[in-house]
Amino acid sequence: MGQICSFCQFFCAETLLNTDAAAYTWALGEGACVYFGDLMGGKKPDPQKIQSVMQEAFQSAKERFKGIK
């Protein structure tokens, strides 16, 4: 599942022109991976964990996508 999420995130981020929008899309994808990973693993999704993952992913993606035009 992680490979599918990564592909979707990369595709979505590459199609957006705004760095923040691309980073937000990436962070949403990372959050979705955590959420659905927990569900598939039989666990209750942890909102705090999802938010933490999304915040970290957003910051790192903003750096990664700087300069995309």
PDB file of N, H, CA, C and O in Angstrom:
ATOM      1  N   MET A   1       0.820  -1.193   0.000  1.00  0.00           N
ATOM      2  CA  MET A   1       0.000   0.000   0.000  1.00  0.00           C
ATOM      3  C   MET A   1       0.862   1.255   0.000  1.00  0.00           C
ATOM      4  O   MET A   1       0.505   2.246  -0.637  1.00  0.00           O
ATOM      5  N   GLY A   2       1.977   1.231   0.694  1.00  0.00           N
ATOM      6  H   GLY A   2       2.268   0.426   1.211  1.00  0.00           H
ATOM      7  CA  GLY A   2       2.853   2.387   0.747  1.00  0.00           C
ATOM      8  C   GLY A   2       3.337   2.819  -0.630  1.00  0.00           C
ATOM      9  O   GLY A   2       3.488   4.013  -0.889  1.00  0.00           O
ATOM     10  N   GLN A   3       3.581   1.854  -1.513  1.00  0.00           N
ATOM     11  H   GLN A   3       3.458   0.884  -1.302  1.00  0.00           H
ATOM     12  CA  GLN A   3       4.034   2.174  -2.857  1.00  0.00           C
ATOM     13  C   GLN A   3       2.936   2.877  -3.641  1.00  0.00           C
ATOM     14  O   GLN A   3       3.215   3.812  -4.393  1.00  0.00           O
ATOM     15  N   ILE A   4       1.705   2.445  -3.477  1.00  0.00           N
ATOM     16  H   ILE A   4       1.479   1.686  -2.866  1.00  0.00           H
ATOM     17  CA  ILE A   4       0.587   3.081  -4.168  1.00  0.00           C
ATOM     18  C   ILE A   4       0.424   4.507  -3.668  1.00  0.00           C
ATOM     19  O   ILE A   4       0.262   5.434  -4.461  1.00  0.00           O
ATOM     20  N   CYS A   5       0.468   4.683  -2.349  1.00  0.00           N
ATOM     21  H   CYS A   5       0.600   3.929  -1.704  1.00  0.00           H
ATOM     22  CA  CYS A   5       0.333   6.023  -1.781  1.00  0.00           C
ATOM     23  C   CYS A   5       1.446   6.929  -2.283  1.00  0.00           C
ATOM     24  O   CYS A   5       1.188   8.076  -2.648  1.00  0.00           O
ATOM     25  N   SER A   6       2.666   6.438  -2.309  1.00  0.00           N
ATOM     26  H   SER A   6       2.875   5.506  -2.012  1.00  0.00           H
ATOM     27  CA  SER A   6       3.793   7.249  -2.759  1.00  0.00           C
ATOM     28  C   SER A   6       3.624   7.651  -4.215  1.00  0.00           C
ATOM     29  O   SER A   6       3.909   8.792  -4.577  1.00  0.00           O
ATOM     30  N   PHE A   7       3.166   6.735  -5.050  1.00  0.00           N
ATOM     31  H   PHE A   7       2.935   5.807  -4.756  1.00  0.00           H
ATOM     32  CA  PHE A   7       2.949   7.057  -6.454  1.00  0.00           C
ATOM     33  C   PHE A   7       1.886   8.132  -6.592  1.00  0.00           C
ATOM     34  O   PHE A   7       2.077   9.096  -7.333  1.00  0.00           O
ATOM     35  N   CYS A   8       0.769   7.983  -5.890  1.00  0.00           N
ATOM     36  H   CYS A   8       0.614   7.200  -5.288  1.00  0.00           H
ATOM     37  CA  CYS A   8      -0.318   8.962  -5.963  1.00  0.00           C
ATOM     38  C   CYS A   8       0.151  10.331  -5.487  1.00  0.00           C
ATOM     39  O   CYS A   8      -0.168  11.350  -6.099  1.00  0.00           O
ATOM     40  N   GLN A   9       0.907  10.353  -4.397  1.00  0.00           N
ATOM     41  H   GLN A   9       1.167   9.525  -3.900  1.00  0.00           H
ATOM     42  CA  GLN A   9       1.400  11.617  -3.874  1.00  0.00           C
ATOM     43  C   GLN A   9       2.338  12.282  -4.871  1.00  0.00           C
ATOM     44  O   GLN A   9       2.246  13.486  -5.107  1.00  0.00           O
ATOM     45  N   PHE A  10       3.237  11.503  -5.453  1.00  0.00           N
ATOM     46  H   PHE A  10       3.312  10.524  -5.260  1.00  0.00           H
ATOM     47  CA  PHE A  10       4.190  12.056  -6.412  1.00  0.00           C
ATOM     48  C   PHE A  10       3.442  12.612  -7.613  1.00  0.00           C
ATOM     49  O   PHE A  10       3.729  13.723  -8.061  1.00  0.00           O
ATOM     50  N   PHE A  11       2.493  11.859  -8.135  1.00  0.00           N
ATOM     51  H   PHE A  11       2.260  10.957  -7.771  1.00  0.00           H
ATOM     52  CA  PHE A  11       1.738  12.295  -9.307  1.00  0.00           C
ATOM     53  C   PHE A  11       0.980  13.577  -9.012  1.00  0.00           C
ATOM     54  O   PHE A  11       1.027  14.521  -9.800  1.00  0.00           O
ATOM     55  N   CYS A  12       0.278  13.622  -7.878  1.00  0.00           N
ATOM     56  H   CYS A  12       0.240  12.855  -7.237  1.00  0.00           H
ATOM     57  CA  CYS A  12      -0.504  14.811  -7.520  1.00  0.00           C
ATOM     58  C   CYS A  12       0.406  16.010  -7.306  1.00  0.00           C
ATOM     59  O   CYS A  12       0.111  17.107  -7.782  1.00  0.00           O
ATOM     60  N   ALA A  13       1.490  15.814  -6.606  1.00  0.00           N
ATOM     61  H   ALA A  13       1.730  14.924  -6.220  1.00  0.00           H
ATOM     62  CA  ALA A  13       2.398  16.922  -6.316  1.00  0.00           C
ATOM     63  C   ALA A  13       3.040  17.459  -7.599  1.00  0.00           C
ATOM     64  O   ALA A  13       3.221  18.668  -7.740  1.00  0.00           O
ATOM     65  N   GLU A  14       3.374  16.594  -8.507  1.00  0.00           N
ATOM     66  H   GLU A  14       3.227  15.612  -8.392  1.00  0.00           H
ATOM     67  CA  GLU A  14       4.001  17.021  -9.749  1.00  0.00           C
ATOM     68  C   GLU A  14       3.034  17.793 -10.640  1.00  0.00           C
ATOM     69  O   GLU A  14       3.473  18.602 -11.458  1.00  0.00           O
ATOM     70  N   THR A  15       1.740  17.564 -10.504  1.00  0.00           N
ATOM     71  H   THR A  15       1.384  16.907  -9.840  1.00  0.00           H
ATOM     72  CA  THR A  15       0.782  18.237 -11.366  1.00  0.00           C
ATOM     73  C   THR A  15       0.359  19.590 -10.823  1.00  0.00           C
ATOM     74  O   THR A  15      -0.281  20.360 -11.539  1.00  0.00           O
ATOM     75  N   LEU A  16       0.694  19.899  -9.586  1.00  0.00           N
ATOM     76  H   LEU A  16       1.213  19.274  -9.004  1.00  0.00           H
ATOM     77  CA  LEU A  16       0.326  21.185  -9.001  1.00  0.00           C
ATOM     78  C   LEU A  16       1.458  22.181  -9.186  1.00  0.00           C
ATOM     79  O   LEU A  16       2.632  21.815  -9.144  1.00  0.00           O
ATOM     80  N   LEU A  17       1.099  23.447  -9.390  1.00  0.00           N
ATOM     81  H   LEU A  17       0.145  23.745  -9.424  1.00  0.00           H
ATOM     82  CA  LEU A  17       2.118  24.451  -9.624  1.00  0.00           C
ATOM     83  C   LEU A  17       2.562  25.141  -8.337  1.00  0.00           C
ATOM     84  O   LEU A  17       3.719  25.548  -8.229  1.00  0.00           O
ATOM     85  N   ASN A  18       1.692  25.278  -7.387  1.00  0.00           N
ATOM     86  H   ASN A  18       0.752  24.948  -7.474  1.00  0.00           H
ATOM     87  CA  ASN A  18       1.984  25.979  -6.157  1.00  0.00           C
ATOM     88  C   ASN A  18       2.698  25.052  -5.184  1.00  0.00           C
ATOM     89  O   ASN A  18       2.222  23.951  -4.908  1.00  0.00           O
ATOM     90  N   THR A  19       3.833  25.493  -4.667  1.00  0.00           N
ATOM     91  H   THR A  19       4.219  26.388  -4.891  1.00  0.00           H
ATOM     92  CA  THR A  19       4.628  24.657  -3.770  1.00  0.00           C
ATOM     93  C   THR A  19       3.847  24.264  -2.524  1.00  0.00           C
ATOM     94  O   THR A  19       3.894  23.107  -2.108  1.00  0.00           O
ATOM     95  N   ASP A  20       3.130  25.210  -1.923  1.00  0.00           N
ATOM     96  H   ASP A  20       3.092  26.151  -2.261  1.00  0.00           H
ATOM     97  CA  ASP A  20       2.356  24.897  -0.721  1.00  0.00           C
ATOM     98  C   ASP A  20       1.225  23.924  -1.032  1.00  0.00           C
ATOM     99  O   ASP A  20       0.942  23.021  -0.244  1.00  0.00           O
ATOM    100  N   ALA A  21       0.583  24.108  -2.178  1.00  0.00           N
ATOM    101  H   ALA A  21       0.813  24.841  -2.818  1.00  0.00           H
ATOM    102  CA  ALA A  21      -0.496  23.188  -2.560  1.00  0.00           C
ATOM    103  C   ALA A  21       0.061  21.787  -2.790  1.00  0.00           C
ATOM    104  O   ALA A  21      -0.551  20.797  -2.389  1.00  0.00           O
ATOM    105  N   ALA A  22       1.209  21.709  -3.428  1.00  0.00           N
ATOM    106  H   ALA A  22       1.706  22.513  -3.754  1.00  0.00           H
ATOM    107  CA  ALA A  22       1.837  20.403  -3.664  1.00  0.00           C
ATOM    108  C   ALA A  22       2.220  19.762  -2.333  1.00  0.00           C
ATOM    109  O   ALA A  22       2.016  18.564  -2.135  1.00  0.00           O
ATOM    110  N   ALA A  23       2.776  20.563  -1.420  1.00  0.00           N
ATOM    111  H   ALA A  23       2.941  21.536  -1.581  1.00  0.00           H
ATOM    112  CA  ALA A  23       3.182  20.036  -0.115  1.00  0.00           C
ATOM    113  C   ALA A  23       1.965  19.585   0.690  1.00  0.00           C
ATOM    114  O   ALA A  23       2.018  18.562   1.374  1.00  0.00           O
ATOM    115  N   TYR A  24       0.877  20.335   0.613  1.00  0.00           N
ATOM    116  H   TYR A  24       0.833  21.166   0.057  1.00  0.00           H
ATOM    117  CA  TYR A  24      -0.339  19.965   1.334  1.00  0.00           C
ATOM    118  C   TYR A  24      -0.921  18.670   0.775  1.00  0.00           C
ATOM    119  O   TYR A  24      -1.376  17.809   1.527  1.00  0.00           O
ATOM    120  N   THR A  25      -0.903  18.541  -0.545  1.00  0.00           N
ATOM    121  H   THR A  25      -0.533  19.240  -1.157  1.00  0.00           H
ATOM    122  CA  THR A  25      -1.390  17.316  -1.178  1.00  0.00           C
ATOM    123  C   THR A  25      -0.545  16.120  -0.735  1.00  0.00           C
ATOM    124  O   THR A  25      -1.073  15.046  -0.450  1.00  0.00           O
ATOM    125  N   TRP A  26       0.763  16.321  -0.680  1.00  0.00           N
ATOM    126  H   TRP A  26       1.192  17.194  -0.911  1.00  0.00           H
ATOM    127  CA  TRP A  26       1.663  15.260  -0.227  1.00  0.00           C
ATOM    128  C   TRP A  26       1.334  14.867   1.213  1.00  0.00           C
ATOM    129  O   TRP A  26       1.245  13.682   1.532  1.00  0.00           O
ATOM    130  N   ALA A  27       1.153  15.872   2.084  1.00  0.00           N
ATOM    131  H   ALA A  27       1.225  16.835   1.824  1.00  0.00           H
ATOM    132  CA  ALA A  27       0.854  15.617   3.488  1.00  0.00           C
ATOM    133  C   ALA A  27      -0.474  14.886   3.655  1.00  0.00           C
ATOM    134  O   ALA A  27      -0.590  13.996   4.497  1.00  0.00           O
ATOM    135  N   LEU A  28      -1.470  15.256   2.862  1.00  0.00           N
ATOM    136  H   LEU A  28      -1.375  15.980   2.178  1.00  0.00           H
ATOM    137  CA  LEU A  28      -2.754  14.540   2.914  1.00  0.00           C
ATOM    138  C   LEU A  28      -2.569  13.072   2.541  1.00  0.00           C
ATOM    139  O   LEU A  28      -3.153  12.185   3.165  1.00  0.00           O
ATOM    140  N   GLY A  29      -1.760  12.827   1.532  1.00  0.00           N
ATOM    141  H   GLY A  29      -1.285  13.547   1.026  1.00  0.00           H
ATOM    142  CA  GLY A  29      -1.494  11.447   1.125  1.00  0.00           C
ATOM    143  C   GLY A  29      -0.781  10.655   2.210  1.00  0.00           C
ATOM    144  O   GLY A  29      -1.100   9.489   2.445  1.00  0.00           O
ATOM    145  N   GLU A  30       0.179  11.284   2.868  1.00  0.00           N
ATOM    146  H   GLU A  30       0.437  12.231   2.677  1.00  0.00           H
ATOM    147  CA  GLU A  30       0.885  10.614   3.965  1.00  0.00           C
ATOM    148  C   GLU A  30      -0.077  10.306   5.103  1.00  0.00           C
ATOM    149  O   GLU A  30      -0.046   9.218   5.678  1.00  0.00           O
ATOM    150  N   GLY A  31      -0.937  11.277   5.426  1.00  0.00           N
ATOM    151  H   GLY A  31      -0.962  12.161   4.960  1.00  0.00           H
ATOM    152  CA  GLY A  31      -1.935  11.060   6.473  1.00  0.00           C
ATOM    153  C   GLY A  31      -2.890   9.937   6.119  1.00  0.00           C
ATOM    154  O   GLY A  31      -3.260   9.131   6.973  1.00  0.00           O
ATOM    155  N   ALA A  32      -3.288   9.886   4.852  1.00  0.00           N
ATOM    156  H   ALA A  32      -2.987  10.540   4.158  1.00  0.00           H
ATOM    157  CA  ALA A  32      -4.190   8.821   4.404  1.00  0.00           C
ATOM    158  C   ALA A  32      -3.517   7.455   4.516  1.00  0.00           C
ATOM    159  O   ALA A  32      -4.160   6.470   4.879  1.00  0.00           O
ATOM    160  N   CYS A  33      -2.221   7.399   4.205  1.00  0.00           N
ATOM    161  H   CYS A  33      -1.699   8.199   3.911  1.00  0.00           H
ATOM    162  CA  CYS A  33      -1.494   6.135   4.327  1.00  0.00           C
ATOM    163  C   CYS A  33      -1.479   5.649   5.774  1.00  0.00           C
ATOM    164  O   CYS A  33      -1.665   4.460   6.034  1.00  0.00           O
ATOM    165  N   VAL A  34      -1.257   6.568   6.714  1.00  0.00           N
ATOM    166  H   VAL A  34      -1.106   7.533   6.503  1.00  0.00           H
ATOM    167  CA  VAL A  34      -1.253   6.196   8.130  1.00  0.00           C
ATOM    168  C   VAL A  34      -2.646   5.734   8.553  1.00  0.00           C
ATOM    169  O   VAL A  34      -2.793   4.710   9.221  1.00  0.00           O
ATOM    170  N   TYR A  35      -3.661   6.495   8.160  1.00  0.00           N
ATOM    171  H   TYR A  35      -3.541   7.327   7.618  1.00  0.00           H
ATOM    172  CA  TYR A  35      -5.045   6.172   8.522  1.00  0.00           C
ATOM    173  C   TYR A  35      -5.445   4.788   8.004  1.00  0.00           C
ATOM    174  O   TYR A  35      -5.892   3.931   8.766  1.00  0.00           O
ATOM    175  N   PHE A  36      -5.277   4.589   6.703  1.00  0.00           N
ATOM    176  H   PHE A  36      -4.913   5.285   6.084  1.00  0.00           H
ATOM    177  CA  PHE A  36      -5.702   3.317   6.125  1.00  0.00           C
ATOM    178  C   PHE A  36      -4.788   2.164   6.529  1.00  0.00           C
ATOM    179  O   PHE A  36      -5.227   1.017   6.607  1.00  0.00           O
ATOM    180  N   GLY A  37      -3.526   2.468   6.782  1.00  0.00           N
ATOM    181  H   GLY A  37      -3.169   3.400   6.719  1.00  0.00           H
ATOM    182  CA  GLY A  37      -2.618   1.439   7.286  1.00  0.00           C
ATOM    183  C   GLY A  37      -3.076   0.927   8.641  1.00  0.00           C
ATOM    184  O   GLY A  37      -3.059  -0.276   8.903  1.00  0.00           O
ATOM    185  N   ASP A  38      -3.489   1.863   9.506  1.00  0.00           N
ATOM    186  H   ASP A  38      -3.503   2.840   9.293  1.00  0.00           H
ATOM    187  CA  ASP A  38      -4.029   1.451  10.810  1.00  0.00           C
ATOM    188  C   ASP A  38      -5.289   0.610  10.639  1.00  0.00           C
ATOM    189  O   ASP A  38      -5.436  -0.432  11.277  1.00  0.00           O
ATOM    190  N   LEU A  39      -6.195   1.064   9.779  1.00  0.00           N
ATOM    191  H   LEU A  39      -6.076   1.911   9.261  1.00  0.00           H
ATOM    192  CA  LEU A  39      -7.436   0.305   9.554  1.00  0.00           C
ATOM    193  C   LEU A  39      -7.150  -1.100   9.037  1.00  0.00           C
ATOM    194  O   LEU A  39      -7.730  -2.079   9.508  1.00  0.00           O
ATOM    195  N   MET A  40      -6.252  -1.184   8.066  1.00  0.00           N
ATOM    196  H   MET A  40      -5.781  -0.390   7.683  1.00  0.00           H
ATOM    197  CA  MET A  40      -5.933  -2.493   7.492  1.00  0.00           C
ATOM    198  C   MET A  40      -5.231  -3.386   8.505  1.00  0.00           C
ATOM    199  O   MET A  40      -5.318  -4.612   8.428  1.00  0.00           O
ATOM    200  N   GLY A  41      -4.538  -2.769   9.450  1.00  0.00           N
ATOM    201  H   GLY A  41      -4.468  -1.774   9.513  1.00  0.00           H
ATOM    202  CA  GLY A  41      -3.855  -3.526  10.494  1.00  0.00           C
ATOM    203  C   GLY A  41      -4.754  -3.859  11.674  1.00  0.00           C
ATOM    204  O   GLY A  41      -4.300  -4.432  12.664  1.00  0.00           O
ATOM    205  N   GLY A  42      -6.034  -3.498  11.568  1.00  0.00           N
ATOM    206  H   GLY A  42      -6.403  -3.033  10.763  1.00  0.00           H
ATOM    207  CA  GLY A  42      -6.980  -3.812  12.628  1.00  0.00           C
ATOM    208  C   GLY A  42      -6.900  -2.874  13.827  1.00  0.00           C
ATOM    209  O   GLY A  42      -7.426  -3.186  14.896  1.00  0.00           O
ATOM    210  N   LYS A  43      -6.241  -1.718  13.654  1.00  0.00           N
ATOM    211  H   LYS A  43      -5.814  -1.465  12.786  1.00  0.00           H
ATOM    212  CA  LYS A  43      -6.112  -0.766  14.751  1.00  0.00           C
ATOM    213  C   LYS A  43      -7.038   0.426  14.525  1.00  0.00           C
ATOM    214  O   LYS A  43      -7.429   0.724  13.397  1.00  0.00           O
ATOM    215  N   LYS A  44      -7.375   1.092  15.609  1.00  0.00           N
ATOM    216  H   LYS A  44      -7.058   0.850  16.526  1.00  0.00           H
ATOM    217  CA  LYS A  44      -8.139   2.333  15.520  1.00  0.00           C
ATOM    218  C   LYS A  44      -7.163   3.447  15.143  1.00  0.00           C
ATOM    219  O   LYS A  44      -6.151   3.622  15.821  1.00  0.00           O
ATOM    220  N   PRO A  45      -7.443   4.209  14.072  1.00  0.00           N
ATOM    221  CA  PRO A  45      -6.544   5.292  13.685  1.00  0.00           C
ATOM    222  C   PRO A  45      -6.390   6.315  14.813  1.00  0.00           C
ATOM    223  O   PRO A  45      -7.360   6.677  15.479  1.00  0.00           O
ATOM    224  N   ASP A  46      -5.166   6.765  15.009  1.00  0.00           N
ATOM    225  H   ASP A  46      -4.378   6.470  14.468  1.00  0.00           H
ATOM    226  CA  ASP A  46      -4.832   7.724  16.051  1.00  0.00           C
ATOM    227  C   ASP A  46      -4.728   9.124  15.441  1.00  0.00           C
ATOM    228  O   ASP A  46      -3.780   9.406  14.709  1.00  0.00           O
ATOM    229  N   PRO A  47      -5.693  10.003  15.733  1.00  0.00           N
ATOM    230  CA  PRO A  47      -5.683  11.345  15.139  1.00  0.00           C
ATOM    231  C   PRO A  47      -4.403  12.135  15.432  1.00  0.00           C
ATOM    232  O   PRO A  47      -3.927  12.882  14.577  1.00  0.00           O
ATOM    233  N   GLN A  48      -3.848  11.973  16.632  1.00  0.00           N
ATOM    234  H   GLN A  48      -4.235  11.366  17.327  1.00  0.00           H
ATOM    235  CA  GLN A  48      -2.612  12.680  16.995  1.00  0.00           C
ATOM    236  C   GLN A  48      -1.448  12.216  16.105  1.00  0.00           C
ATOM    237  O   GLN A  48      -0.646  13.025  15.638  1.00  0.00           O
ATOM    238  N   LYS A  49      -1.376  10.915  15.886  1.00  0.00           N
ATOM    239  H   LYS A  49      -2.028  10.257  16.266  1.00  0.00           H
ATOM    240  CA  LYS A  49      -0.305  10.353  15.051  1.00  0.00           C
ATOM    241  C   LYS A  49      -0.460  10.844  13.610  1.00  0.00           C
ATOM    242  O   LYS A  49       0.522  11.211  12.964  1.00  0.00           O
ATOM    243  N   ILE A  50      -1.685  10.847  13.118  1.00  0.00           N
ATOM    244  H   ILE A  50      -2.482  10.548  13.642  1.00  0.00           H
ATOM    245  CA  ILE A  50      -1.946  11.290  11.741  1.00  0.00           C
ATOM    246  C   ILE A  50      -1.568  12.759  11.587  1.00  0.00           C
ATOM    247  O   ILE A  50      -0.926  13.137  10.608  1.00  0.00           O
ATOM    248  N   GLN A  51      -1.964  13.581  12.545  1.00  0.00           N
ATOM    249  H   GLN A  51      -2.486  13.274  13.341  1.00  0.00           H
ATOM    250  CA  GLN A  51      -1.643  15.005  12.483  1.00  0.00           C
ATOM    251  C   GLN A  51      -0.132  15.229  12.522  1.00  0.00           C
ATOM    252  O   GLN A  51       0.393  16.068  11.790  1.00  0.00           O
ATOM    253  N   SER A  52       0.556  14.486  13.365  1.00  0.00           N
ATOM    254  H   SER A  52       0.129  13.805  13.960  1.00  0.00           H
ATOM    255  CA  SER A  52       2.008  14.608  13.468  1.00  0.00           C
ATOM    256  C   SER A  52       2.682  14.228  12.151  1.00  0.00           C
ATOM    257  O   SER A  52       3.580  14.927  11.683  1.00  0.00           O
ATOM    258  N   VAL A  53       2.248  13.129  11.565  1.00  0.00           N
ATOM    259  H   VAL A  53       1.518  12.561  11.945  1.00  0.00           H
ATOM    260  CA  VAL A  53       2.808  12.680  10.282  1.00  0.00           C
ATOM    261  C   VAL A  53       2.547  13.724   9.199  1.00  0.00           C
ATOM    262  O   VAL A  53       3.427  14.023   8.391  1.00  0.00           O
ATOM    263  N   MET A  54       1.341  14.274   9.187  1.00  0.00           N
ATOM    264  H   MET A  54       0.627  14.032   9.844  1.00  0.00           H
ATOM    265  CA  MET A  54       0.996  15.277   8.174  1.00  0.00           C
ATOM    266  C   MET A  54       1.823  16.548   8.332  1.00  0.00           C
ATOM    267  O   MET A  54       2.266  17.122   7.337  1.00  0.00           O
ATOM    268  N   GLN A  55       2.036  16.994   9.562  1.00  0.00           N
ATOM    269  H   GLN A  55       1.677  16.527  10.370  1.00  0.00           H
ATOM    270  CA  GLN A  55       2.831  18.201   9.789  1.00  0.00           C
ATOM    271  C   GLN A  55       4.272  18.000   9.326  1.00  0.00           C
ATOM    272  O   GLN A  55       4.847  18.864   8.664  1.00  0.00           O
ATOM    273  N   GLU A  56       4.842  16.863   9.680  1.00  0.00           N
ATOM    274  H   GLU A  56       4.375  16.162  10.218  1.00  0.00           H
ATOM    275  CA  GLU A  56       6.222  16.569   9.264  1.00  0.00           C
ATOM    276  C   GLU A  56       6.316  16.440   7.744  1.00  0.00           C
ATOM    277  O   GLU A  56       7.252  16.951   7.128  1.00  0.00           O
ATOM    278  N   ALA A  57       5.345  15.759   7.147  1.00  0.00           N
ATOM    279  H   ALA A  57       4.585  15.344   7.647  1.00  0.00           H
ATOM    280  CA  ALA A  57       5.346  15.570   5.695  1.00  0.00           C
ATOM    281  C   ALA A  57       5.190  16.908   4.973  1.00  0.00           C
ATOM    282  O   ALA A  57       5.823  17.132   3.941  1.00  0.00           O
ATOM    283  N   PHE A  58       4.357  17.788   5.504  1.00  0.00           N
ATOM    284  H   PHE A  58       3.842  17.606   6.342  1.00  0.00           H
ATOM    285  CA  PHE A  58       4.144  19.101   4.881  1.00  0.00           C
ATOM    286  C   PHE A  58       5.442  19.903   4.872  1.00  0.00           C
ATOM    287  O   PHE A  58       5.812  20.482   3.851  1.00  0.00           O
ATOM    288  N   GLN A  59       6.128  19.935   6.006  1.00  0.00           N
ATOM    289  H   GLN A  59       5.828  19.464   6.835  1.00  0.00           H
ATOM    290  CA  GLN A  59       7.373  20.699   6.087  1.00  0.00           C
ATOM    291  C   GLN A  59       8.447  20.137   5.157  1.00  0.00           C
ATOM    292  O   GLN A  59       9.126  20.893   4.462  1.00  0.00           O
ATOM    293  N   SER A  60       8.601  18.826   5.144  1.00  0.00           N
ATOM    294  H   SER A  60       8.050  18.211   5.708  1.00  0.00           H
ATOM    295  CA  SER A  60       9.634  18.242   4.279  1.00  0.00           C
ATOM    296  C   SER A  60       9.264  18.378   2.806  1.00  0.00           C
ATOM    297  O   SER A  60      10.144  18.558   1.964  1.00  0.00           O
ATOM    298  N   ALA A  61       7.975  18.295   2.483  1.00  0.00           N
ATOM    299  H   ALA A  61       7.260  18.149   3.167  1.00  0.00           H
ATOM    300  CA  ALA A  61       7.545  18.427   1.088  1.00  0.00           C
ATOM    301  C   ALA A  61       7.721  19.863   0.597  1.00  0.00           C
ATOM    302  O   ALA A  61       8.047  20.077  -0.570  1.00  0.00           O
ATOM    303  N   LYS A  62       7.512  20.845   1.466  1.00  0.00           N
ATOM    304  H   LYS A  62       7.247  20.672   2.414  1.00  0.00           H
ATOM    305  CA  LYS A  62       7.730  22.239   1.059  1.00  0.00           C
ATOM    306  C   LYS A  62       9.176  22.439   0.613  1.00  0.00           C
ATOM    307  O   LYS A  62       9.438  23.134  -0.369  1.00  0.00           O
ATOM    308  N   GLU A  63      10.100  21.834   1.331  1.00  0.00           N
ATOM    309  H   GLU A  63       9.886  21.270   2.128  1.00  0.00           H
ATOM    310  CA  GLU A  63      11.506  21.924   0.943  1.00  0.00           C
ATOM    311  C   GLU A  63      11.762  21.169  -0.368  1.00  0.00           C
ATOM    312  O   GLU A  63      12.469  21.657  -1.249  1.00  0.00           O
ATOM    313  N   ARG A  64      11.183  19.990  -0.478  1.00  0.00           N
ATOM    314  H   ARG A  64      10.609  19.594   0.238  1.00  0.00           H
ATOM    315  CA  ARG A  64      11.392  19.137  -1.654  1.00  0.00           C
ATOM    316  C   ARG A  64      10.874  19.810  -2.922  1.00  0.00           C
ATOM    317  O   ARG A  64      11.492  19.706  -3.982  1.00  0.00           O
ATOM    318  N   PHE A  65       9.730  20.506  -2.812  1.00  0.00           N
ATOM    319  H   PHE A  65       9.228  20.591  -1.951  1.00  0.00           H
ATOM    320  CA  PHE A  65       9.086  21.062  -4.003  1.00  0.00           C
ATOM    321  C   PHE A  65       9.429  22.519  -4.276  1.00  0.00           C
ATOM    322  O   PHE A  65       8.841  23.134  -5.167  1.00  0.00           O
ATOM    323  N   LYS A  66      10.370  23.080  -3.524  1.00  0.00           N
ATOM    324  H   LYS A  66      10.847  22.581  -2.801  1.00  0.00           H
ATOM    325  CA  LYS A  66      10.786  24.463  -3.804  1.00  0.00           C
ATOM    326  C   LYS A  66      11.302  24.551  -5.231  1.00  0.00           C
ATOM    327  O   LYS A  66      12.059  23.698  -5.695  1.00  0.00           O
ATOM    328  N   GLY A  67      10.882  25.584  -5.897  1.00  0.00           N
ATOM    329  H   GLY A  67      10.267  26.277  -5.520  1.00  0.00           H
ATOM    330  CA  GLY A  67      11.379  25.820  -7.247  1.00  0.00           C
ATOM    331  C   GLY A  67      10.608  25.118  -8.341  1.00  0.00           C
ATOM    332  O   GLY A  67      10.939  25.270  -9.517  1.00  0.00           O
ATOM    333  N   ILE A  68       9.579  24.345  -7.987  1.00  0.00           N
ATOM    334  H   ILE A  68       9.310  24.221  -7.032  1.00  0.00           H
ATOM    335  CA  ILE A  68       8.770  23.704  -9.036  1.00  0.00           C
ATOM    336  C   ILE A  68       7.934  24.775  -9.706  1.00  0.00           C
ATOM    337  O   ILE A  68       7.216  25.526  -9.046  1.00  0.00           O
ATOM    338  N   LYS A  69       8.032  24.834 -10.976  1.00  0.00           N
ATOM    339  H   LYS A  69       8.615  24.224 -11.512  1.00  0.00           H
ATOM    340  CA  LYS A  69       7.272  25.835 -11.745  1.00  0.00           C
ATOM    341  C   LYS A  69       6.366  25.127 -12.716  1.00  0.00           C
ATOM    342  O   LYS A  69       5.635  25.777 -13.465  1.00  0.00           O
TER     343      LYS A  69
END
